[in-house]
Amino acid sequence: MADETASLIVSVDKRLNSMSSIARCDPYLFKVPSPLRRVNEKAYEPEMIAIGPYHRDRDYLQAMTEHKWWYLHQLLQRLNEDSAASYIEALSELEEKARLCYAEPITLDKDMFVQMLLLDGCFVVELIRKMTDRKLVGAHDPIFKFQMILDSVKRDLLLLENQLPFFILKTLFDMTLMPNQESNFIELIFKFFRVFPGSGYKREDQHSLQNIQHLLGLMHDNWLPSPKGMEAYKNTGERETQSSRCLILWPANCGRKRQNEKDDDTRSHMRCATELKEAGIKFKRAEGCSLFDIKFENGTLLIPKLTIEDRTESVLRNLIAYEQFSKVGDDPHHVINYTMLMDCLINTEKDVELLSRRRIIDNWLGDDAVIATLFNKLLDNVRLCNEKSYYADTYEQVNKHCSKRCNLWMAKLRHDYFYSPWALISFLAALLLLSLTLIQTLYSLLSYYKKSQ
């Protein structure tokens, strides 16, 4: 029996002895969960370039590998260096730490892994530098020659599965910094990424940027509601605390309610835009604020402008996927909460048309039905754990307005009689006929009364 198990014992002990002496950290470079990926797989996959190990072997992305080598060559030339030895040595020391950041097993050996960190990391750093200093751009660089390619690359750098650990990028940035160049890497990144569908606030406590995990996380954590809105959210802590549970947002829009949602829960859902309009609620575009600062004041929903173009869905889906792996704390999952509210407002293309007329939605896709479908499916299979809604007060105020009897009567009147110009004409004609009938009746009664006198 001992002989039969000897080889297994040797194998297990060898694996245990080879385990890293570095303290095991929580990985933060994940793959998108299958339930999310199934809804729209292309939204999570690179169009133009692979960064990191997850997509590097895809055939259609190999053309950009040569471009990465060219960027490294240009960088060394500019630094008057004829070897990448110093960078390889620095990255070799960080190899084990970087490998542990990935949640999935990485089969690359040490040399290939370090080469990947070097090529991909230098490409990202150089690209960001070139975006803000066009003197560094080569005459025949296709990325900057064709806007379509640049837009695709920007989009690819914000995919959850297309990331390098941020400390790798920061190390390479610091090592390649030249005199008179912008030394604030964070600010360069902010200038580079202007792909979000609306404005947002950066963090005030910039010291927290020391804990940056990757580019997507950096941009998410600096595309925020206003400080005033965040403070109000935190102040509702005890009042809104939920029991320990998870909601799975199944393939159904907010108007049809989520699984396990109570019928009388007025702080997590509301009616769609067209129904709210019928209930007397007005819509107005809010100016000069974060995309997430949606308010209800004096019967009017104030909603900041949302621009929707070809890559908006990919950006939102990857931010939502990132929030799925974020710890629940004082900060809300604001992208998920915003998407839930917009899903409530948008059931059909009529809702999109209404919000577009109010200049709230800037539709670059051209098809209202496509946008309605986008929002109705963005949260399919998304988990929302132990979290109060960022818009709980807004939901409650809107639903309270709609529940007032006079507003319900007005909503029914508009829906039944004012749904089209012809219906309005018919209603007015009926009202006129009724008025004439009443006048005739009164006239007859008065005539009869005078005769009887």
Protein Blocks (a to p, Z undefined) as FASTA:
>chain_A
ZZmmmmmmmmmmmmmmmpcfbdcdddfbdcddfklmmmommlmpcfkbcgdjklmmpmkl
mmmmmmmmmmmmmmmmmnopabfklmmmmmmmmmmmmmmmpmbdcfbdfklmmmmmmmmm
mmmmmmmmmmmmmklpcfklmklmpmklmmmmmmmmmcfklcccfklmmmmmmmmpcehi
afblklmmmmmmccbfbdcdddfblmlmmmpfblmlmmmmmcccdfklmmmmmmmmmmmo
ccddddddddddfknopehiafklmklbccdfklmmmnopacdddehiafklccdeehia
cdddddddfklmmmmmmmmmmmmmpccdfbdcfklmmmmmmmmmpmblmlmmmmmmnoma
ccfkopaklmmmmmmmmmgoiacehiacfklmmmmmmmmmmmpmklmmmmmmmmmmmmpf
klmmmmmmmmmmmmmmmmmmmmmmmmmmmmmZZ
